[in-house]
Amino acid sequence: MTGWNADRALAVTTRAVALVLDLDEVGLRADSPLADLGVDDLARVSIADVVEAVARERDGVPVHVDPVVLRTAVTIGQLAAGAEVRR
């Protein structure tokens, strides 16, 4: 078992959003709208890069953020749901 699950994906994605946008992680929730936070296309790619790097380096799990979800996610939770273990 990898240890990567929906809760871990949400925690890592939330932390990545806070890091990329220089925000306080405490105020972020799964239903926080990405557009309201100022997430643009470049920020989406940066967030995905951080999520994948943390999963690989800290969790030892090869995670990939689905490109369709990366483009279409409206909330942090939706973006986190697209962070899946590569098979």
C-alpha positions in Angstrom: 0.0 0.0 0.0 1.3 3.4 -0.9 0.0 5.6 1.8 -1.3 8.1 -0.8 -5.0 8.6 -0.4 -7.6 11.4 -0.8 -6.8 12.9 2.6 -3.0 13.0 1.8 -3.7 14.3 -1.7 -5.8 17.2 -0.3 -3.2 18.0 2.4 -0.4 18.1 -0.1 -2.4 20.1 -2.7 -3.5 22.6 -0.1 0.1 23.1 1.0 1.2 23.4 -2.6 -1.5 26.1 -3.3 -0.3 28.0 -0.2 3.3 27.8 -1.2 2.8 28.8 -4.9 0.5 31.7 -4.1 2.3 32.7 -0.9 -0.9 32.3 1.2 -1.6 31.2 4.7 -2.5 27.5 4.5 -4.8 27.8 7.5 -7.5 29.7 5.5 -7.6 27.2 2.7 -10.3 24.5 2.4 -11.2 21.8 -0.1 -14.0 24.0 -1.4 -11.8 27.1 -1.8 -12.3 28.4 -5.4 -9.0 28.5 -7.3 -10.0 31.5 -9.3 -10.8 33.5 -6.1 -7.3 32.7 -4.8 -5.7 34.0 -8.0 -4.8 30.7 -9.5 -3.9 31.2 -13.2 -2.6 28.6 -15.7 1.0 29.1 -14.7 0.1 28.7 -11.0 -1.8 25.5 -11.8 1.3 24.0 -13.4 3.5 25.1 -10.5 1.0 23.6 -8.0 1.0 20.3 -9.9 4.8 20.3 -9.9 4.9 20.8 -6.1 2.3 18.1 -5.5 4.2 15.6 -7.7 7.6 16.5 -6.1 6.3 16.2 -2.5 4.7 12.9 -3.2 7.9 11.5 -4.8 10.4 13.0 -2.4 8.6 12.8 1.0 6.1 9.9 0.4 8.1 7.9 -2.1 5.0 7.7 -4.3 5.0 8.4 -8.1 2.0 10.8 -8.3 0.8 12.5 -11.4 -1.8 15.3 -11.6 -4.2 14.5 -14.4 -3.9 17.2 -17.1 -7.6 17.4 -17.7 -8.3 17.9 -14.0 -5.4 20.4 -13.8 -7.1 22.5 -16.5 -10.7 22.2 -15.3 -10.6 22.0 -11.5 -12.6 24.8 -9.9 -11.7 24.1 -6.2 -8.6 22.9 -4.3 -10.5 19.6 -3.6 -11.2 19.0 -7.3 -7.5 19.6 -8.1 -6.4 17.3 -5.3 -8.7 14.6 -6.7 -6.7 14.6 -9.9 -3.5 13.7 -8.0 -3.3 10.0 -8.7 -0.6 7.4 -8.2 1.0 6.5 -11.5 0.5 2.8 -12.4 
